Amino acid sequence: MTTPTSLTARILLSAIALALMAFGVSARPLDEVVASKLLRVAVHEDNSPFSFRANGAMTGIDVDIATALAKTLGVGVELIPRMQGEDVDTDLRANVWKGPLLGGPVGDVMMHVPLDRELALRNREAVLINPYFEQRIALGYDPAKIGPEISFDVFKREKVGVRLGSVSDYFVMFTQDGALRNNVLHFIKPSDGVKRFLDKEMAAILGVRSELEGLLHEAGAKAPFAEPPMPGIIRSRWILGVAVKENSRDLGYALGAALDKMKQSGALAAICSKYGVTYAPPPLQ
């Protein structure tokens, strides 16, 4: 015979189970991660060369770093690939502290998070921590067309490619009062831009250095890069780190210690080199 107490307990257990199904598994502090022998890591699904699918499996710089971090903790790694949301705030909510609107797990840690003070203040439920890479806007160029003294004056006569609507686009279109506009070539997909650069349609290509280097590597090619002065650009550099849930700071500190060792040993540089990317260490805080 079912008693009111046992019936209430069953209802409560059912409600908990449904809640877990609806909202996914929560991010966990360090001791829970170690006890489970598994580190859940949220990565972007289409963000080459940091995280992307190749032959059906996730790979890339962030994936390799996540695997190495899990090994340092003595646990396995479970990747949670997700498409990027409308903004980083949405990604933090979905991947670190609340979960996707339609349900699913959250990560114990999320890779590739811009370490921005205002972003951190808007997202108190997440902790943005552990800088591991500095993204830079840079110019990949053809040395046969551009001499050793590199400045944007050269694009008064030579063509430069930029992704439509990007920071690089706004810079080259408006710098020097628009003097370069007639020699700016636009592309939508970075892979198309790199192909056109290799086909000699443009003397240079301006964009996020790691992305361009990764695409050149995929094409079996290389190019020299420069970072000439870009006065007036909205943002030419930004730092990447990770995010953990607010109550998982101890996990963040453990991952930070592991990342520091990887920087010092050259392991981060080696991972980046595997994908054709020059490691850009973040400046000391």
Residue frames as qw, qx, qy, qz and C-alpha x, y, z in Angstrom:
[[0.000, 0.888, 0.460, 0.000, 0.00, 0.00, 0.00],
 [0.419, 0.411, -0.016, 0.810, 1.34, 3.43, -0.94],
 [0.323, -0.663, -0.454, 0.500, 1.44, 5.85, 1.98],
 [0.178, 0.972, 0.155, 0.022, 1.03, 9.62, 1.57],
 [0.372, -0.790, 0.372, 0.314, 4.66, 10.04, 2.63],
 [0.587, -0.102, 0.669, 0.444, 6.01, 7.60, 0.04],
 [0.443, 0.710, 0.502, 0.218, 3.78, 9.11, -2.62],
 [0.027, -0.990, 0.037, 0.137, 5.08, 12.58, -1.81],
 [0.491, -0.563, 0.535, 0.394, 8.66, 11.29, -2.00],
 [0.597, 0.256, 0.655, 0.387, 8.03, 9.73, -5.41],
 [0.284, 0.900, 0.316, 0.097, 6.50, 12.95, -6.71],
 [0.232, -0.910, 0.240, 0.247, 9.46, 14.91, -5.41],
 [0.569, -0.292, 0.639, 0.428, 11.98, 12.54, -7.02],
 [0.524, 0.543, 0.586, 0.296, 10.07, 12.70, -10.30],
 [0.106, 0.986, 0.119, -0.044, 10.10, 16.50, -10.18],
 [0.383, -0.726, 0.445, 0.358, 13.85, 16.52, -9.59],
 [0.603, 0.036, 0.686, 0.405, 14.42, 14.11, -12.49],
 [0.402, 0.771, 0.453, 0.197, 12.28, 16.24, -14.81],
 [0.097, -0.972, 0.091, 0.193, 14.15, 19.36, -13.74],
 [0.500, -0.479, 0.581, 0.427, 17.48, 17.71, -14.53],
 [0.551, 0.353, 0.662, 0.366, 16.19, 16.64, -17.94],
 [0.234, 0.914, 0.324, 0.062, 14.88, 20.13, -18.66],
 [0.062, -0.981, 0.181, 0.035, 17.85, 22.17, -17.52],
 [0.701, 0.504, -0.439, 0.247, 20.79, 19.79, -17.94],
 [0.801, -0.337, -0.304, 0.391, 23.54, 18.87, -15.53],
 [0.169, -0.985, 0.036, 0.014, 25.02, 21.72, -13.50],
 [0.471, 0.636, -0.465, 0.397, 28.63, 22.87, -13.58],
 [0.847, -0.468, -0.239, 0.079, 30.60, 21.45, -10.63],
 [0.271, -0.876, 0.398, -0.023, 33.37, 22.44, -8.23],
 [0.275, 0.608, -0.744, -0.031, 36.78, 20.77, -8.44],
 [0.335, -0.230, 0.872, -0.274, 36.14, 17.92, -5.99],
 [0.742, 0.341, 0.428, -0.387, 33.02, 16.83, -7.88],
 [0.605, 0.673, -0.352, -0.240, 34.84, 16.93, -11.21],
 [0.089, 0.516, -0.847, 0.096, 37.68, 14.80, -9.84],
 [0.516, -0.034, 0.767, -0.379, 35.25, 12.37, -8.20],
 [0.765, 0.477, 0.226, -0.369, 33.34, 11.93, -11.46],
 [0.602, -0.211, 0.594, 0.490, 36.62, 11.39, -13.38],
 [0.407, 0.542, 0.560, 0.476, 35.29, 13.61, -16.17],
 [0.089, -0.463, -0.056, 0.880, 35.76, 17.29, -17.09],
 [0.405, 0.686, 0.593, 0.116, 32.93, 18.68, -19.22],
 [0.262, -0.384, 0.192, 0.864, 34.21, 21.39, -21.57],
 [0.452, 0.775, 0.402, -0.183, 32.03, 23.67, -23.71],
 [0.343, -0.282, 0.455, 0.772, 33.61, 24.65, -27.04],
 [0.479, 0.560, -0.046, -0.675, 32.35, 26.44, -30.12],
 [0.821, 0.210, 0.530, 0.015, 31.36, 24.04, -32.86],
 [0.648, 0.601, 0.257, 0.390, 32.54, 26.12, -35.83],
 [0.180, -0.971, 0.135, 0.077, 35.46, 28.29, -34.74],
 [0.880, 0.180, 0.030, 0.438, 38.53, 27.19, -36.71],
 [0.624, 0.282, -0.723, 0.092, 41.35, 26.88, -35.82],
 [0.234, -0.391, 0.630, -0.629, 40.32, 26.76, -32.15],
 [0.445, 0.097, 0.840, -0.295, 37.45, 24.27, -32.33],
 [0.579, 0.381, -0.299, -0.656, 35.88, 22.69, -35.39],
 [0.884, 0.040, 0.438, -0.157, 34.81, 19.35, -36.85],
 [0.291, 0.587, -0.680, -0.329, 37.15, 17.30, -39.01],
 [0.428, 0.088, -0.886, -0.157, 36.14, 13.83, -40.18],
 [0.619, -0.489, -0.529, -0.313, 33.21, 13.92, -37.77],
 [0.671, -0.441, -0.409, 0.434, 35.27, 14.65, -34.65],
 [0.116, -0.992, -0.014, -0.048, 35.95, 17.90, -32.81],
 [0.773, -0.002, -0.039, 0.633, 39.51, 19.15, -33.07],
 [0.149, 0.859, 0.047, 0.488, 41.45, 22.41, -32.80],
 [0.257, 0.448, -0.500, 0.695, 43.54, 24.43, -30.39],
 [0.498, -0.400, 0.301, -0.708, 40.86, 24.73, -27.69],
 [0.949, -0.084, -0.176, -0.246, 40.06, 21.03, -27.95],
 [0.744, 0.249, -0.479, 0.394, 43.69, 20.06, -27.49],
 [0.003, -0.447, 0.466, -0.764, 44.06, 22.44, -24.56],
 [0.728, -0.320, 0.103, -0.598, 40.91, 21.05, -22.92],
 [0.945, 0.032, -0.325, 0.000, 42.20, 17.50, -23.32],
 [0.518, 0.338, -0.511, 0.597, 45.53, 18.47, -21.74],
 [0.288, -0.450, 0.336, -0.775, 43.80, 20.24, -18.84],
 [0.887, -0.234, -0.065, -0.392, 41.65, 17.20, -18.10],
 [0.848, 0.161, -0.430, 0.264, 44.75, 15.01, -18.12],
 [0.181, 0.453, -0.481, 0.728, 46.40, 17.34, -15.60],
 [0.568, -0.355, 0.273, -0.691, 43.41, 16.87, -13.28],
 [0.140, -0.163, 0.972, -0.093, 43.63, 13.10, -13.76],
 [0.558, 0.402, 0.579, -0.438, 40.24, 12.88, -15.45],
 [0.417, 0.320, 0.689, 0.498, 38.82, 12.31, -18.92],
 [0.104, 0.278, -0.054, -0.953, 37.30, 15.03, -21.07],
 [0.315, 0.566, 0.760, 0.047, 33.75, 15.32, -22.42],
 [0.098, -0.041, 0.249, 0.963, 33.36, 17.98, -25.10],
 [0.259, 0.676, 0.621, -0.301, 30.11, 19.92, -25.39],
 [0.251, 0.067, 0.428, 0.866, 30.18, 21.47, -28.88],
 [0.166, 0.749, 0.548, -0.334, 27.75, 24.36, -29.32],
 [0.365, 0.611, 0.316, 0.628, 27.09, 26.89, -32.03],
 [0.221, -0.062, -0.263, 0.937, 27.89, 30.44, -30.99],
 [0.042, 0.728, 0.644, -0.229, 24.92, 32.44, -29.74],
 [0.229, 0.902, 0.241, 0.275, 23.97, 36.00, -30.59],
 [0.032, 0.842, -0.361, 0.400, 26.53, 37.32, -28.11],
 [0.384, 0.276, -0.788, 0.394, 28.98, 36.12, -25.46],
 [0.409, -0.197, 0.485, -0.748, 26.42, 36.76, -22.70],
 [0.866, 0.084, -0.096, -0.483, 24.11, 34.20, -24.33],
 [0.714, 0.308, -0.620, 0.102, 26.96, 31.70, -24.62],
 [0.063, 0.312, -0.724, 0.612, 27.90, 32.07, -20.95],
 [0.629, -0.094, 0.316, -0.704, 24.31, 31.57, -19.87],
 [0.899, 0.188, -0.204, -0.339, 23.86, 28.50, -22.05],
 [0.763, 0.347, -0.515, 0.176, 27.25, 26.88, -21.53],
 [0.289, 0.323, -0.642, 0.632, 28.28, 27.69, -17.96],
 [0.107, -0.057, 0.636, -0.762, 25.56, 28.55, -15.48],
 [0.595, 0.174, 0.301, -0.724, 22.02, 27.91, -16.77],
 [0.468, 0.111, 0.857, 0.188, 21.99, 25.69, -19.84],
 [0.036, -0.095, -0.586, -0.804, 20.36, 25.97, -23.27],
 [0.495, 0.007, 0.127, -0.859, 16.73, 27.09, -23.49],
 [0.824, 0.073, -0.354, -0.437, 15.71, 23.71, -24.91],
 [0.883, -0.404, 0.226, -0.083, 17.65, 21.74, -22.32],
 [0.808, 0.422, -0.290, 0.294, 21.02, 20.06, -22.28],
 [0.751, -0.421, -0.203, 0.466, 24.16, 19.97, -20.15],
 [0.049, 0.980, -0.181, 0.067, 26.40, 22.87, -19.24],
 [0.715, 0.386, -0.433, 0.390, 30.16, 22.71, -19.15],
 [0.673, -0.576, -0.208, 0.415, 32.31, 22.67, -16.05],
 [0.284, -0.555, 0.213, 0.752, 34.39, 25.12, -18.06],
 [0.586, 0.761, 0.277, -0.006, 33.90, 27.08, -21.28],
 [0.614, -0.138, 0.287, 0.722, 36.83, 27.81, -23.59],
 [0.299, 0.330, 0.412, 0.795, 37.50, 30.87, -25.77],
 [0.172, -0.858, -0.477, 0.084, 35.92, 33.55, -23.59],
 [0.299, 0.648, -0.075, 0.697, 36.96, 37.20, -24.09],
 [0.495, -0.434, -0.496, 0.566, 38.28, 38.52, -20.77],
 [0.033, 0.518, 0.190, 0.833, 36.42, 41.79, -20.68],
 [0.047, -0.054, -0.615, 0.786, 35.58, 43.70, -17.49],
 [0.490, 0.058, 0.030, -0.869, 32.13, 44.86, -18.62],
 [0.688, 0.016, -0.640, -0.341, 31.26, 41.36, -19.82],
 [0.405, -0.034, -0.813, 0.416, 32.27, 39.98, -16.43],
 [0.149, 0.058, 0.436, -0.885, 30.18, 42.57, -14.57],
 [0.617, 0.049, -0.224, -0.753, 27.12, 41.66, -16.65],
 [0.830, 0.003, -0.527, -0.183, 27.55, 37.95, -15.93],
 [0.322, -0.616, 0.551, -0.461, 27.99, 37.57, -12.17],
 [0.933, -0.129, 0.226, -0.247, 26.99, 33.89, -12.27],
 [0.905, 0.303, -0.054, 0.295, 30.15, 33.10, -14.25],
 [0.448, -0.768, 0.260, 0.377, 33.79, 33.75, -13.45],
 [0.693, 0.701, -0.095, 0.138, 35.96, 34.85, -16.38],
 [0.582, -0.700, 0.397, 0.115, 39.50, 33.76, -15.62],
 [0.743, -0.207, 0.549, 0.323, 42.82, 32.33, -16.85],
 [0.437, 0.797, -0.215, -0.358, 44.10, 34.24, -19.91],
 [0.780, -0.157, 0.550, 0.255, 45.78, 31.87, -22.34],
 [0.520, 0.287, 0.512, 0.621, 45.90, 33.56, -25.78],
 [0.063, 0.628, 0.088, -0.770, 45.88, 37.06, -27.23],
 [0.553, 0.596, 0.537, 0.224, 43.96, 37.57, -30.45],
 [0.202, -0.550, 0.175, 0.791, 45.45, 40.19, -32.77],
 [0.598, 0.767, 0.193, -0.134, 44.41, 41.97, -35.93],
 [0.440, -0.499, 0.520, 0.536, 47.29, 41.58, -38.36],
 [0.550, 0.691, -0.197, -0.426, 48.18, 41.91, -42.00],
 [0.767, -0.043, 0.578, 0.274, 49.13, 38.83, -44.01],
 [0.323, 0.834, -0.158, -0.419, 50.96, 39.99, -47.11],
 [0.882, 0.368, 0.137, 0.261, 52.75, 39.01, -50.29],
 [0.469, -0.655, 0.191, 0.560, 56.40, 40.18, -49.92],
 [0.486, 0.193, 0.532, 0.666, 56.74, 40.30, -53.70],
 [0.065, 0.738, 0.446, 0.502, 54.18, 43.14, -53.78],
 [0.369, -0.908, -0.041, -0.192, 54.82, 44.81, -50.44],
 [0.493, 0.553, -0.486, 0.463, 58.30, 45.83, -49.41],
 [0.538, -0.132, -0.661, 0.506, 59.95, 45.60, -46.01],
 [0.035, 0.062, 0.319, -0.945, 58.63, 49.01, -44.88],
 [0.134, -0.459, -0.840, -0.256, 55.00, 48.11, -44.31],
 [0.144, 0.271, 0.373, -0.876, 52.35, 50.76, -43.83],
 [0.436, 0.560, 0.681, -0.180, 48.78, 51.20, -45.04],
 [0.195, 0.711, -0.214, -0.641, 49.94, 53.79, -47.58],
 [0.146, -0.214, 0.862, 0.435, 50.82, 50.89, -49.87],
 [0.277, 0.444, 0.852, -0.017, 47.12, 50.20, -50.35],
 [0.275, 0.709, 0.025, -0.649, 46.72, 53.40, -52.26],
 [0.384, 0.524, -0.593, -0.476, 48.08, 51.31, -55.14],
 [0.226, 0.105, -0.968, -0.044, 47.77, 47.65, -54.02],
 [0.658, -0.357, -0.388, -0.538, 44.65, 45.65, -53.12],
 [0.047, -0.206, 0.819, -0.534, 43.87, 44.59, -49.54],
 [0.523, -0.309, -0.694, -0.386, 41.17, 42.09, -48.57],
 [0.172, -0.149, 0.628, -0.744, 38.94, 42.29, -45.48],
 [0.060, -0.391, -0.918, 0.017, 35.92, 40.44, -44.18],
 [0.173, -0.525, -0.347, -0.757, 32.75, 42.43, -44.79],
 [0.556, -0.692, -0.217, -0.407, 31.45, 44.12, -41.65],
 [0.808, -0.258, -0.331, 0.414, 34.49, 43.28, -39.52],
 [0.386, -0.826, 0.012, 0.410, 36.65, 45.56, -37.39],
 [0.506, -0.192, 0.478, 0.692, 39.27, 45.36, -40.15],
 [0.271, 0.597, 0.603, 0.454, 36.69, 46.45, -42.72],
 [0.136, -0.950, -0.279, 0.029, 35.69, 49.57, -40.82],
 [0.491, -0.648, 0.206, 0.545, 39.31, 50.48, -40.28],
 [0.443, -0.041, 0.546, 0.710, 40.50, 50.27, -43.90],
 [0.181, 0.690, 0.596, 0.368, 37.36, 51.91, -45.26],
 [0.164, -0.957, -0.226, -0.083, 37.65, 54.98, -43.05],
 [0.627, -0.502, 0.109, 0.586, 41.37, 55.37, -42.34],
 [0.313, -0.181, 0.338, 0.869, 43.11, 58.30, -44.02],
 [0.376, 0.436, 0.137, -0.806, 39.70, 59.82, -44.72],
 [0.801, 0.394, 0.381, -0.241, 38.75, 56.93, -46.99],
 [0.192, 0.739, -0.514, -0.391, 41.86, 57.14, -49.20],
 [0.163, -0.277, 0.936, 0.147, 42.12, 53.33, -49.48],
 [0.656, 0.258, 0.480, -0.522, 38.50, 52.53, -50.33],
 [0.679, 0.555, -0.263, -0.403, 39.04, 51.94, -54.04],
 [0.435, 0.446, -0.782, 0.021, 41.58, 49.20, -53.28],
 [0.414, -0.189, 0.745, -0.487, 39.60, 47.32, -50.63],
 [0.523, 0.008, -0.741, -0.421, 38.26, 43.89, -51.64],
 [0.575, -0.271, 0.443, -0.632, 35.51, 42.39, -49.50],
 [0.463, 0.009, -0.871, -0.166, 34.73, 38.77, -48.75],
 [0.699, -0.459, -0.034, -0.546, 32.15, 37.11, -46.48],
 [0.962, -0.266, -0.023, 0.058, 33.82, 33.83, -45.59],
 [0.294, -0.805, 0.476, 0.196, 37.44, 34.05, -44.36],
 [0.712, -0.052, 0.646, 0.270, 38.23, 30.86, -46.28],
 [0.559, 0.729, 0.340, 0.200, 37.18, 32.63, -49.50],
 [0.011, -0.982, 0.186, 0.036, 39.38, 35.59, -48.62],
 [0.539, -0.541, 0.599, 0.241, 42.41, 33.38, -48.04],
 [0.715, 0.300, 0.572, 0.265, 41.80, 31.60, -51.35],
 [0.382, 0.898, 0.160, 0.149, 41.66, 34.93, -53.19],
 [0.261, -0.878, 0.380, 0.123, 44.83, 36.04, -51.44],
 [0.639, -0.263, 0.666, 0.280, 46.62, 32.86, -52.52],
 [0.610, 0.546, 0.513, 0.259, 45.26, 33.38, -56.05],
 [0.413, -0.083, 0.125, 0.898, 47.04, 36.79, -56.07],
 [0.020, 0.770, 0.513, 0.379, 43.84, 38.84, -56.29],
 [0.298, -0.939, -0.005, -0.170, 45.09, 40.95, -53.39],
 [0.430, 0.583, -0.525, 0.447, 48.52, 41.91, -52.10],
 [0.053, 0.174, -0.745, 0.641, 47.47, 41.50, -48.48],
 [0.529, -0.498, -0.603, -0.328, 44.65, 40.34, -46.23],
 [0.059, -0.363, 0.481, -0.796, 43.75, 42.00, -42.93],
 [0.745, -0.385, -0.338, -0.428, 41.99, 40.15, -40.14],
 [0.728, -0.583, 0.315, -0.176, 42.36, 38.03, -37.02],
 [0.166, 0.648, -0.736, -0.104, 45.86, 36.59, -37.30],
 [0.410, -0.168, 0.881, -0.166, 45.12, 33.17, -35.75],
 [0.710, 0.453, 0.432, -0.323, 42.15, 32.64, -38.08],
 [0.545, 0.760, -0.273, -0.227, 44.08, 33.61, -41.20],
 [0.022, -0.567, 0.824, 0.002, 47.13, 31.54, -40.21],
 [0.575, 0.015, 0.782, -0.240, 44.93, 28.51, -39.54],
 [0.721, 0.590, 0.235, -0.276, 43.24, 28.80, -42.93],
 [0.349, 0.761, -0.526, -0.150, 46.58, 29.22, -44.71],
 [0.283, -0.381, 0.874, -0.107, 47.82, 26.10, -42.91],
 [0.706, 0.275, 0.596, -0.267, 44.77, 24.14, -44.08],
 [0.657, 0.733, -0.019, -0.174, 45.60, 25.23, -47.63],
 [0.891, -0.013, 0.125, 0.437, 49.21, 24.09, -47.22],
 [0.394, 0.684, 0.022, 0.614, 50.49, 27.65, -47.41],
 [0.485, -0.551, -0.296, 0.611, 52.16, 30.32, -45.29],
 [0.254, 0.796, 0.141, 0.532, 52.53, 34.08, -45.41],
 [0.364, 0.017, -0.414, 0.834, 54.45, 36.65, -43.42],
 [0.238, -0.817, -0.514, -0.107, 52.40, 38.80, -41.05],
 [0.286, 0.198, -0.221, 0.911, 52.86, 42.34, -39.80],
 [0.222, -0.760, -0.582, 0.184, 51.07, 44.56, -37.32],
 [0.285, 0.327, 0.051, 0.899, 51.63, 48.10, -38.61],
 [0.062, 0.216, 0.450, -0.864, 50.16, 51.01, -36.60],
 [0.092, -0.494, -0.750, -0.430, 46.38, 51.17, -36.93],
 [0.009, 0.116, 0.381, -0.917, 45.35, 54.46, -35.29],
 [0.494, 0.063, -0.034, -0.867, 41.61, 54.70, -34.79],
 [0.492, -0.056, -0.831, -0.255, 40.82, 50.98, -35.06],
 [0.677, -0.523, -0.110, -0.506, 38.02, 49.91, -32.71],
 [0.737, -0.515, 0.429, -0.086, 40.00, 47.03, -31.24],
 [0.542, 0.605, -0.574, -0.102, 43.19, 45.43, -32.51],
 [0.338, 0.214, -0.876, 0.271, 43.83, 43.00, -29.62],
 [0.686, -0.425, 0.109, -0.580, 41.80, 41.07, -27.08],
 [0.041, -0.383, 0.891, -0.241, 42.55, 38.32, -24.58],
 [0.768, -0.136, -0.492, -0.386, 40.98, 34.86, -24.46],
 [0.164, -0.330, 0.801, -0.473, 40.42, 32.95, -21.24],
 [0.316, -0.247, -0.907, -0.131, 37.96, 30.47, -19.78],
 [0.466, -0.383, 0.105, -0.791, 34.74, 30.72, -17.76],
 [0.304, -0.157, -0.919, 0.196, 33.56, 28.59, -14.84],
 [0.405, -0.711, -0.482, -0.313, 30.44, 28.86, -12.72],
 [0.156, -0.774, 0.256, -0.558, 30.63, 31.26, -9.77],
 [0.762, -0.515, 0.305, -0.246, 30.61, 28.40, -7.24],
 [0.964, 0.122, 0.074, 0.226, 33.39, 26.57, -9.12],
 [0.079, 0.944, -0.316, 0.051, 36.22, 29.02, -8.51],
 [0.597, -0.524, 0.600, 0.096, 38.45, 26.26, -7.13],
 [0.800, 0.322, 0.460, 0.213, 38.16, 24.46, -10.46],
 [0.392, 0.907, 0.009, 0.154, 39.11, 27.70, -12.22],
 [0.265, -0.847, 0.461, 0.006, 42.19, 28.11, -10.03],
 [0.755, -0.195, 0.605, 0.165, 43.29, 24.51, -10.69],
 [0.700, 0.583, 0.340, 0.232, 42.89, 25.00, -14.44],
 [0.125, 0.977, -0.157, 0.072, 44.79, 28.29, -14.20],
 [0.508, -0.641, 0.562, 0.127, 47.74, 26.57, -12.53],
 [0.772, 0.141, 0.575, 0.231, 47.75, 23.95, -15.29],
 [0.506, 0.826, 0.184, 0.169, 47.60, 26.60, -18.02],
 [0.147, -0.927, 0.341, 0.054, 50.53, 28.46, -16.46],
 [0.643, -0.354, 0.644, 0.218, 52.61, 25.29, -16.61],
 [0.704, 0.468, 0.489, 0.216, 51.62, 24.77, -20.24],
 [0.251, 0.966, -0.047, 0.047, 52.72, 28.32, -21.10],
 [0.322, -0.801, 0.499, 0.083, 56.06, 27.92, -19.37],
 [0.698, -0.164, 0.672, 0.186, 56.80, 24.50, -20.83],
 [0.107, 0.351, -0.582, -0.725, 55.99, 25.55, -24.39],
 [0.270, 0.273, 0.923, 0.008, 53.03, 23.18, -24.60],
 [0.340, 0.742, 0.380, -0.435, 50.59, 25.95, -25.59],
 [0.163, 0.692, -0.435, -0.552, 52.93, 27.14, -28.34],
 [0.138, -0.162, 0.937, 0.278, 53.29, 23.56, -29.59],
 [0.352, 0.499, 0.768, -0.190, 49.51, 23.08, -29.74],
 [0.310, 0.802, 0.073, -0.505, 49.08, 26.31, -31.70],
 [0.009, 0.560, -0.672, -0.484, 51.90, 25.37, -34.08],
 [0.377, 0.127, 0.915, 0.070, 50.11, 22.10, -34.88],
 [0.366, 0.723, 0.581, -0.072, 47.39, 24.20, -36.54],
 [0.497, 0.470, 0.236, 0.690, 49.77, 26.68, -38.18],
 [0.208, -0.922, -0.199, -0.261, 49.09, 29.39, -35.61],
 [0.379, 0.408, -0.439, 0.705, 51.73, 31.57, -33.96],
 [0.493, -0.580, -0.594, 0.260, 51.24, 31.45, -30.21],
 [0.043, 0.619, -0.057, 0.782, 50.50, 34.92, -28.84],
 [0.422, -0.314, -0.706, 0.474, 50.86, 34.85, -25.05],
 [0.187, -0.886, -0.351, -0.238, 48.57, 37.25, -23.20],
 [0.193, 0.628, -0.359, 0.663, 50.32, 40.19, -21.55],
 [0.383, -0.163, -0.742, 0.525, 51.05, 39.85, -17.85],
 [0.288, -0.780, -0.465, -0.306, 48.15, 41.14, -15.77]]
